[in-house]
């Protein structure tokens, strides 16, 4: 699972552009990961210039 740190995200869209599964959506100043599409490749995590995404190895979504 990929966790989003909402307070850090500036909605630049870098993660959206690198996701091979189109599992990330940017809507009205909010970003969403579609769990059913996400393959946990972590390309979005590595592309985020401000580290607003992180790979959760435990597979537990933060609230």
SEVO-444997 format. One record per residue (C-alpha): y, z, x; residue in three letters; residue number from 1. Coordinates in pm, 1 decimal, m for minus. Layout:
BEGIN
<marlum><yy>Y</yy><zz>Z</zz><xx>X</xx><aa>ala</aa><i>NUM</i></marlum>
...
This chain:
BEGIN
<marlum><yy>0.0</yy><zz>0.0</zz><xx>0.0</xx><aa>unk</aa><i>1</i></marlum>
<marlum><yy>352.8</yy><zz>m71.2</zz><xx>108.4</xx><aa>unk</aa><i>2</i></marlum>
<marlum><yy>614.7</yy><zz>193.1</zz><xx>35.8</xx><aa>unk</aa><i>3</i></marlum>
<marlum><yy>979.2</yy><zz>113.0</zz><xx>m28.8</xx><aa>unk</aa><i>4</i></marlum>
<marlum><yy>1244.6</yy><zz>359.7</zz><xx>81.3</xx><aa>unk</aa><i>5</i></marlum>
<marlum><yy>1501.8</yy><zz>287.9</zz><xx>m191.7</xx><aa>unk</aa><i>6</i></marlum>
<marlum><yy>1789.1</yy><zz>474.8</zz><xx>m27.8</xx><aa>unk</aa><i>7</i></marlum>
<marlum><yy>1758.1</yy><zz>258.1</zz><xx>284.6</xx><aa>unk</aa><i>8</i></marlum>
<marlum><yy>1709.4</yy><zz>m84.5</zz><xx>124.9</xx><aa>unk</aa><i>9</i></marlum>
<marlum><yy>2020.6</yy><zz>m305.0</zz><xx>122.4</xx><aa>unk</aa><i>10</i></marlum>
<marlum><yy>1847.1</yy><zz>m583.8</zz><xx>m76.0</xx><aa>unk</aa><i>11</i></marlum>
<marlum><yy>1885.0</yy><zz>m843.5</zz><xx>199.1</xx><aa>unk</aa><i>12</i></marlum>
<marlum><yy>1566.6</yy><zz>m1025.4</zz><xx>89.4</xx><aa>unk</aa><i>13</i></marlum>
<marlum><yy>1408.0</yy><zz>m1061.5</zz><xx>434.4</xx><aa>unk</aa><i>14</i></marlum>
<marlum><yy>1082.3</yy><zz>m918.0</zz><xx>304.2</xx><aa>unk</aa><i>15</i></marlum>
<marlum><yy>1077.6</yy><zz>m1153.2</zz><xx>6.7</xx><aa>unk</aa><i>16</i></marlum>
<marlum><yy>1098.8</yy><zz>m1455.0</zz><xx>235.8</xx><aa>unk</aa><i>17</i></marlum>
<marlum><yy>806.8</yy><zz>m1356.2</zz><xx>459.2</xx><aa>unk</aa><i>18</i></marlum>
<marlum><yy>558.2</yy><zz>m1243.9</zz><xx>193.5</xx><aa>unk</aa><i>19</i></marlum>
<marlum><yy>274.8</yy><zz>m1500.8</zz><xx>189.4</xx><aa>unk</aa><i>20</i></marlum>
<marlum><yy>154.9</yy><zz>m1381.1</zz><xx>m152.7</xx><aa>unk</aa><i>21</i></marlum>
<marlum><yy>494.3</yy><zz>m1377.4</zz><xx>m331.1</xx><aa>unk</aa><i>22</i></marlum>
<marlum><yy>426.6</yy><zz>m1010.1</zz><xx>m403.7</xx><aa>unk</aa><i>23</i></marlum>
<marlum><yy>785.8</yy><zz>m891.6</zz><xx>m361.2</xx><aa>unk</aa><i>24</i></marlum>
<marlum><yy>1058.6</yy><zz>m941.8</zz><xx>m617.1</xx><aa>unk</aa><i>25</i></marlum>
<marlum><yy>1428.5</yy><zz>m873.1</zz><xx>m584.6</xx><aa>unk</aa><i>26</i></marlum>
<marlum><yy>1593.2</yy><zz>m810.9</zz><xx>m920.7</xx><aa>unk</aa><i>27</i></marlum>
<marlum><yy>1938.7</yy><zz>m672.1</zz><xx>m993.2</xx><aa>unk</aa><i>28</i></marlum>
<marlum><yy>1980.0</yy><zz>m454.4</zz><xx>m684.3</xx><aa>unk</aa><i>29</i></marlum>
<marlum><yy>1619.1</yy><zz>m336.9</zz><xx>m691.8</xx><aa>unk</aa><i>30</i></marlum>
<marlum><yy>1312.1</yy><zz>m446.3</zz><xx>m503.4</xx><aa>unk</aa><i>31</i></marlum>
<marlum><yy>958.0</yy><zz>m437.4</zz><xx>m637.6</xx><aa>unk</aa><i>32</i></marlum>
<marlum><yy>618.2</yy><zz>m485.5</zz><xx>m480.9</xx><aa>unk</aa><i>33</i></marlum>
<marlum><yy>359.2</yy><zz>m632.6</zz><xx>m714.2</xx><aa>unk</aa><i>34</i></marlum>
<marlum><yy>51.0</yy><zz>m435.0</zz><xx>m616.5</xx><aa>unk</aa><i>35</i></marlum>
<marlum><yy>m189.9</yy><zz>m681.7</zz><xx>m776.3</xx><aa>unk</aa><i>36</i></marlum>
<marlum><yy>m62.7</yy><zz>m959.1</zz><xx>m546.2</xx><aa>unk</aa><i>37</i></marlum>
<marlum><yy>m4.0</yy><zz>m757.3</zz><xx>m228.7</xx><aa>unk</aa><i>38</i></marlum>
<marlum><yy>m272.3</yy><zz>m795.5</zz><xx>39.5</xx><aa>unk</aa><i>39</i></marlum>
<marlum><yy>m119.0</yy><zz>m528.9</zz><xx>266.1</xx><aa>unk</aa><i>40</i></marlum>
<marlum><yy>m56.8</yy><zz>m775.9</zz><xx>546.7</xx><aa>unk</aa><i>41</i></marlum>
<marlum><yy>256.7</yy><zz>m571.9</zz><xx>639.0</xx><aa>unk</aa><i>42</i></marlum>
<marlum><yy>465.3</yy><zz>m880.0</zz><xx>725.1</xx><aa>unk</aa><i>43</i></marlum>
<marlum><yy>738.0</yy><zz>m738.1</zz><xx>502.5</xx><aa>unk</aa><i>44</i></marlum>
<marlum><yy>734.4</yy><zz>m410.1</zz><xx>694.5</xx><aa>unk</aa><i>45</i></marlum>
<marlum><yy>781.3</yy><zz>m586.0</zz><xx>1028.4</xx><aa>unk</aa><i>46</i></marlum>
<marlum><yy>1052.6</yy><zz>m818.0</zz><xx>894.4</xx><aa>unk</aa><i>47</i></marlum>
<marlum><yy>1275.2</yy><zz>m545.3</zz><xx>750.2</xx><aa>unk</aa><i>48</i></marlum>
<marlum><yy>1575.6</yy><zz>m507.8</zz><xx>982.2</xx><aa>unk</aa><i>49</i></marlum>
<marlum><yy>1658.1</yy><zz>m158.3</zz><xx>857.2</xx><aa>unk</aa><i>50</i></marlum>
<marlum><yy>1304.4</yy><zz>m18.3</zz><xx>823.7</xx><aa>unk</aa><i>51</i></marlum>
<marlum><yy>1325.7</yy><zz>29.7</zz><xx>447.3</xx><aa>unk</aa><i>52</i></marlum>
<marlum><yy>958.0</yy><zz>m58.6</zz><xx>406.5</xx><aa>unk</aa><i>53</i></marlum>
<marlum><yy>660.3</yy><zz>115.5</zz><xx>556.8</xx><aa>unk</aa><i>54</i></marlum>
<marlum><yy>286.3</yy><zz>67.8</zz><xx>556.3</xx><aa>unk</aa><i>55</i></marlum>
<marlum><yy>113.4</yy><zz>360.7</zz><xx>390.6</xx><aa>unk</aa><i>56</i></marlum>
<marlum><yy>m228.3</yy><zz>376.5</zz><xx>556.8</xx><aa>unk</aa><i>57</i></marlum>
<marlum><yy>m350.1</yy><zz>638.5</zz><xx>311.7</xx><aa>unk</aa><i>58</i></marlum>
<marlum><yy>m304.1</yy><zz>394.7</zz><xx>23.7</xx><aa>unk</aa><i>59</i></marlum>
<marlum><yy>m98.0</yy><zz>643.7</zz><xx>m171.7</xx><aa>unk</aa><i>60</i></marlum>
<marlum><yy>227.7</yy><zz>527.5</zz><xx>m327.4</xx><aa>unk</aa><i>61</i></marlum>
<marlum><yy>521.9</yy><zz>760.4</zz><xx>m270.3</xx><aa>unk</aa><i>62</i></marlum>
<marlum><yy>723.6</yy><zz>865.9</zz><xx>m572.6</xx><aa>unk</aa><i>63</i></marlum>
